[in-house]
Amino acid sequence: MSLKKPQLSNAQIWYLSFGFLGIQGGFALQNGNASRILQIFGADIHQLSWFWLVAPFTGLIVQPIIGHFSDKTWNALGRRKPFFLLGAILAFIGLILLPNANSVLSNSSSTFLGMSLVLWFGGLFLAFMDASFNIAMEPFRALVGDMLPKNQSTAGFGVQTGLIGIGAVIGSWLPWFLHNKMGIPNTAAEGIIPPNVVYSFYIGAVILLGTVLITIFKTKEYPPEQFIKYQNEDSTIASEHETSKSSIIKDFMSMPERMKGLGFVQFFSWFGLFTMWVYTTSAIATHHYHLSPDDHSSASFGRAGDWVGILFGIYNAVSAVYAFLIHKFAARTSRKFVHIFSLTAGGIGLLSMYFISNPDLLWIPMIGVGLAWGSILSIPYTLLVDKIPTQKMGVYMGIFNFFIVIPQIINGLIGGIIVRDFCNNYPIKYVMIGGIFFLLAAAFTFRIKEPLFNEKKKLESQ
């Protein structure tokens, strides 16, 4: 007979996910500045998505493996925490390396396959950094499932999303803050990363490592003999013999029906997100600041890049606030309704960017994007977590990541071609396609087998 997991205090729930603040700060620096950095290193607009492919590919490979091994790991540090620490140390190094690819090569002008070695190394460091983020990030999802009873899972993932939002605001706004409040230049010579971006990556590296260490020191994981007592009675508890023979492929083939349904929702959601992250800087620079697609070093391009950081910070700030309200919203309606509403708001937000000519007003669409982002980071996991075996939480969270990385890989392969051949290297219309994919994700959420409104609300309305 299984025992119920003890209820955790609010402070304990916060400590569980505090490292996610720093990890997402690093991700925000990547999302807001990777395209800018790669363009400064010499990437053409249609090449950007190909370099961004390193992110989903590393996630596709790293997360299921880390999830699989963290399910089976226990040492003096714990079960998930060894992977937090390894990932945080590697991510610290990656954040230092990416904006300094030109310095590593001493500004070499050598080329390989028609592209500069600096650009190749920039892509390599981006891959290293993203792989490190994934090593640190994946076990955080599983840790919430490990430690929290089901009645606290929505609140736990909500707090996690809130911390993600706070970290992302910090990472997104750092370049703007360092330039506008500290006077650090946001422009540099051709091929050189502006100082405000470089220092932002240094600060982000320190914050990432520090917040992960707080989670490590403040969280005590259940040892194996105690954890097994908390297995849910309705879980498929494998014997030691069966567990030793389990594989990621076998688990993928036997995934729960709920995961399959959420897979379609995730596919369209993350296709839209990838579009936004890769092309927003160029879309705003060309559509709202009226720059040519090959203008990468002017003061206007620097302002556009810094403004994108502010906009990305705004949508993350909205998601952070929304994260602390979303479980109450879901309790009054349903998790399904919340996700449909939020994705629809995000779709309308991305579509509206085309029609807003004043860049100072682009914060308005970011409200809708923030609602979508806040829901994407929490609701699919709350819908999933009570449908998967507890003892395989890590590997199934890794497998669930397939539905995040595969749409990004597809988008990365075709996005640059579409922007070049159909958008004439002006990607604002492709950002609108991202909005359409958000709306498709909302439509597929209707197919999830859960009431659109909670039974309690149905009875109250009768």
Buried (B, 14 or more C-beta within 10 A) or exposed (E): EBEEBEEBEEEBBBBBBBBBBBBBBBBBBBBBBBBBBBBBBBBBBBBBBBBBBBBBBBBBEBBBBBBBBBBBBBEEBBBBBBBBBBBBBBBBBBBBBBBBBBEBBEEEEEEEEEBBBBBBBBBBBBBBBBBBBBBBBBBBBBBBBBBBBBEBBBBBBBBBBBBBBBBBBBBBBBBBBBBBEEEBEBBBEEBBBBBBBBBBBBBBBEBBBBBBBBBBEBBEBBEEEEBBEBBBEEBBBBEEEEEEEBEBEEBBEEBBEBBEBBBBBBBBBBBBBBBBBBBBBBBBBBBBBEBEBEBBBBEEBBBBBBBBBBBBBBBBBBBBBBBBEBBEBBBBBBBBBBBBBBBBBBBBBBBBBBEBEEBEEBBEBBBBBBBBBBBBBBBBBBBBBEEBBBBBBBBBBBBBBBBBBBBBBBBBEEBBEBBBEEBEBBBBBBBBBBBBBBBBBBBBBEEBEBEBBBEEBEEEEE
